[in-house]
Structure formats: structure tokens, C-alpha cells
Amino acid sequence: MEAAREVLIRYCGEFSPSVVEKSEGSYLYTTDGRAILDFTSGQMCAVFGHSHPRIVEAIHQATGQSIHLLSTMLSPALLELGKGLVDLLPEGLDRVIFVNTGSESNEVAIRMAKLATQGFEIVAFGGSWHGMTAGAQSYTYSKTRTGYGPNLPGNLMLPAPYAYRCPIQHCQGTCDNTCLEVGMQMVDQQSVGAYAAMIAEPVLSAAGIIELSPAYTNRLKELCEERGLLLIFDEAQTAFGRVGANFAFEDYEIQPDLLTLSKTLGGGLPLAATLCSKELEELCYERGFVYITSHVSDPICAAVGVSTLSILLEEKMAEQAASKGAYLKQQLIALQERHECIGDVRGRGLLLGVEIVKDRESKAPDPDLGNSISDRCLELGLSMNIVRIKGYAGVFRIAPPLTITMEEIDLGVSILDRAIGDCVGG
């Protein structure tokens, strides 16, 4: 850590105390000889495990062909990935652009929405995370807003349907959409009449694993259509099987106008995508849509995307996430029965949340205890991620690789159980 401080900008507070020299499957291997079970899939990106053999092979093959091209030039891998992805999605998500990060994919969606609607106001949820670039950051409400000056104009916040802690202190554990109705009225009062889009994660991850229910999304879509808001689903963490479906919106009766994918799409490499209808693409093209970066449509990342798409389908990853996630959730609920500090267990598939509280009656957040548990887990050989955000602190985001075994799930839960006991004295 002393060597790191001498040369690195500290971009995330303090760095983790171990240096990882290798990662494989569900494990990280440190320079001091430790094996750490990874319950976060890296930065939620290594959805099919670290260094999946088929992804490694795709990288090797791609380096013998093309690593980089002029942004206007296309590769066979890019065309194959585009067709495979569009074929997997329903009609209305027929056109795609491939970029590198989730921030970028959301920038593309926002730019297209603004160009198509001729508006500039973007609505997003409290607790949301859509990226760190200027546009995406303006519509991110979980963190990183303080101290950097003004955001882009036209950012409007809608309260998230956080049933465990109702944002309008109305519900008791089950959202009845009142927060949506009241929230949209408040958004209308702030609007200057230049609506462009609503951007939403089907499961708000950085907010502490807050799910949007089918009934909620149905009403959200209606309210968006009434206002001329295009609906963008940001599936950075929920796509490619993570929640027990290829895409989270498949569990809804509605579909988005634009869909953004990242993290899971690249299986650990920087690959992201934005999809829309052919009609929307044509309109934006006619109006001169431009999004040129140094690495748009990069062939090496596209080749990896082809591999991750085949892994998703051929290894039935969504089915694996559904069954393993149900098992893990039951194990976590059993922990909740033993430990008073676990206030809530929520989520679906292998994207689960465990909220740490001082006691269940008051539901007072206990981020200090959560941090202590997280640190103790790492000492015992389990990498966990806890949300450290004002108003949402003290929630573990549990997202192990979809290739995790039942034995590894049991090991992770046993380490968490021990860590909680060590930290609370039980």
C-alpha cells in the first residue's frame, strides 16, 4: 500500500489491502499466497467467472487478427456480435452500437434520446448509478455528486421504490407505487417542459439492491409515455443471466425504448452496448447523430462479446443463476434468522442484497458494523462489497460468478456467518 500511494491516484478511497496476481473461476489469488472467494465477480463484470477458458481463447484468437481499427471500419466479429445480440432481443431493439463502458453506453442512450425528442431533461432514481462521465454522472444520485461543480442542466430525481425504507414514509415492506405517483408529480413541477428520457436500472444496485416490480414498471412506462419520455433500461449488472433471465426486463410486460448493456457483456473486458429500434436509429441518423470514440466497435472486445453470448446460451447461465440464486437466498435468510443485525434480504438470481442494521425494530442503518463485517470477511478469505452511500449505507451487494458451485456458496455463507459472529460477539 505504501508503494501504491507513491504512484497511484486514489480513485476509490483506500485500496484493498491485498495485491491480486491471478484470478480464476470464483477465486482471487494474492501475492502473499491467499485464495479469496469472490462474491462480487470483480467489479460485477466477471459474470461467468474469472478467466473463463472460452473468453481466454477468444482473446488469444482475436490478437492474431485485429486488435484495433479506424472507428468507421467494421470487423467480422462485430457484425457477428451485433446480429447475435439483436436476434436474442425482441423486436424494437433492432439496432446496436458497441462502446467500452457503462458510462459510455448511457451517454449514447441519453444523446440519442435528446436528439430524437429535442428535449434535454433526464429523470433518474435516487440511489441510481449510471456512470462517471459528465452526462451519466449528472443522472447518478447514489454518490460522487459533491464537490465537482454544477452538473448538466435538466437532471430530475424520482424517489426509488425502496420498500424496506419507504422514501415517502408510506409503505411498510411492500411498495404500492405511491412513491412513483407522488414522485412524478414532483418531477413535473420541476420540469421546464423539455422532457427527453427516464433512465432506470431494473435492480438499483448501488442503492442497495432495490428491485422494480412488474406492476411498478407497467405504471412507470405509462407515465413516461404520457410525458413523451423515452424509457432507458440500464442493465449493466442485470443482463446476461445475472438475475435468472437473459435480460431483467424479460420479466416485465413492457420493454424499454433504449437498452444499455455493459459489465456482464464483456465478461471482464471493457465492452458495452446501446440498443434501440430501427425507427429511432433512422430518426437520429437523419438528424446527424454522432458518437465517435477511439475504441468504438473495437474488434478484440467484439470477439470476446461473441464468446460471452455463446457461453450465456450454451451453458444456460440464466437457469444456473435462478437455481443457485434461490439456494443462496435461502442460506442468507437462514443467516437472518440467526443474526439480529440482518434487517433484510432481497434481490433475485445471483444479485442479492443483505442490509445490516442496529436492530430490526428501529431499522437504523449500521454502516460501521457493515464495514467491520466486510473487513473480517476479507481476512477470512471472502471478498464482499458493501454500499457506502448516505441514506443507503450498510447493504451488502452479493453477486458471485454464475459459474460458482454449491460448495463455494456454502463456504461463502459460512465465512459471512463467522464474520458476523466475530463482529457482534455472537
Number of C-alpha atoms within 10 A of each C-alpha: 12 6 7 10 11 8 8 9 9 10 7 7 7 9 12 12 10 15 13 16 11 13 18 14 21 27 24 22 17 15 11 10 9 15 18 22 27 28 23 23 28 23 13 23 24 26 34 28 24 24 17 20 12 14 24 14 13 20 19 14 14 18 13 9 11 14 14 17 16 12 14 8 11 14 17 11 22 22 16 14 22 21 15 15 19 17 12 14 14 11 13 17 23 20 20 21 17 27 27 22 21 28 23 27 28 31 22 25 27 25 19 27 27 21 19 20 17 12 18 20 23 27 24 24 23 22 25 27 27 28 20 18 13 12 22 24 23 23 31 23 22 24 17 14 15 7 6 7 7 9 14 15 11 19 20 22 22 22 20 25 26 24 19 19 19 18 16 14 10 14 18 11 12 13 20 15 19 15 22 20 15 14 19 20 13 15 17 14 10 13 16 12 12 17 24 27 29 27 28 24 24 26 26 27 26 23 26 29 27 23 19 22 15 15 13 17 21 15 15 20 18 13 15 18 13 9 14 16 25 25 23 25 24 29 26 29 28 29 25 31 26 32 29 27 22 23 21 23 21 13 15 15 10 15 20 22 21 27 26 29 27 31 27 28 29 29 28 24 21 20 28 28 28 26 28 23 18 15 13 21 18 14 15 19 14 10 12 10 16 11 14 11 12 12 17 24 28 24 25 25 29 31 27 30 30 23 23 25 19 15 18 20 15 9 12 15 22 23 20 22 28 20 13 21 25 18 16 23 22 13 15 22 16 13 19 19 11 13 17 15 24 24 22 18 20 18 22 22 25 32 25 26 25 25 27 30 24 19 15 14 9 9 17 15 21 17 22 15 18 28 22 15 25 22 19 21 23 20 16 18 19 26 25 25 21 22 22 20 18 12 14 19 22 27 31 26 26 25 27 31 26 29 18 23 14 12 9 16 20 14 15 24 18 15 20 24 20 16 23 23 14 14 16 13 7 11
